[in-house]
Amino acid sequence: MLTGEKQIAIFDILVTAYKNGSPIVKTSDAMAGSESFSPSTAFRKEQWATIKGVYLDLAPGVKRGAWMLLV
């Protein structure tokens, strides 16, 4: 369950990128307009554990800096 504008905005950006055919989104773009520096900081620890690797994750071959929606 997403709560708050930051969390919804992150997923909105990832869904839009996926629909536009460019599923990989730079962290800075995903976090635009947010006070967070990474998607992980926009979620509570317990919440993040159920989201990362299930709904979104780092882009393949990337350790940091780009995220994608897992579809």
C-alpha positions in Angstrom: 0.0 0.0 0.0 1.4 3.4 -1.0 1.0 6.2 1.5 1.9 9.8 0.8 2.7 11.9 -2.2 6.4 10.8 -2.4 5.6 7.2 -2.7 2.8 7.7 -5.2 5.0 10.1 -7.3 7.9 7.5 -7.5 5.6 4.8 -8.8 3.9 7.3 -11.1 7.2 8.2 -12.7 8.2 4.5 -13.1 4.8 3.5 -14.6 5.0 6.5 -17.0 8.5 5.6 -18.1 7.5 1.9 -18.6 4.5 2.9 -20.7 6.7 5.2 -22.8 9.0 2.4 -23.6 12.0 3.6 -21.5 11.6 1.7 -18.3 14.9 2.6 -16.7 14.7 5.9 -14.7 17.7 7.7 -13.2 17.4 8.0 -9.4 17.5 11.8 -9.7 14.6 11.8 -12.1 12.6 9.3 -9.9 13.1 11.6 -6.9 12.3 14.9 -8.7 10.3 17.1 -6.4 11.0 14.9 -3.4 13.1 15.5 -0.4 14.4 11.9 -0.5 17.6 11.0 -2.3 16.6 7.4 -3.1 13.3 5.5 -3.3 14.3 3.5 -0.3 14.2 6.6 1.9 10.6 7.4 0.8 9.3 4.2 2.5 9.4 2.8 6.0 12.0 0.0 6.4 9.3 -2.7 6.7 7.4 -1.3 3.7 10.6 -1.1 1.6 11.4 -4.8 2.3 8.1 -5.8 0.7 8.5 -3.5 -2.4 12.1 -3.7 -3.5 12.6 -6.7 -5.8 8.9 -7.2 -6.1 7.5 -4.0 -7.7 10.6 -2.0 -8.4 14.3 -2.7 -8.4 17.6 -1.3 -9.6 18.1 -1.5 -13.4 19.9 -4.7 -14.6 23.7 -4.4 -14.2 23.4 -1.3 -12.0 24.3 -1.1 -8.4 22.9 2.4 -7.9 21.6 5.3 -9.9 18.8 3.9 -11.9 15.5 2.2 -11.1 12.8 0.3 -13.0 9.3 -1.0 -12.5 9.2 -4.8 -12.4 6.4 -6.0 -14.7 
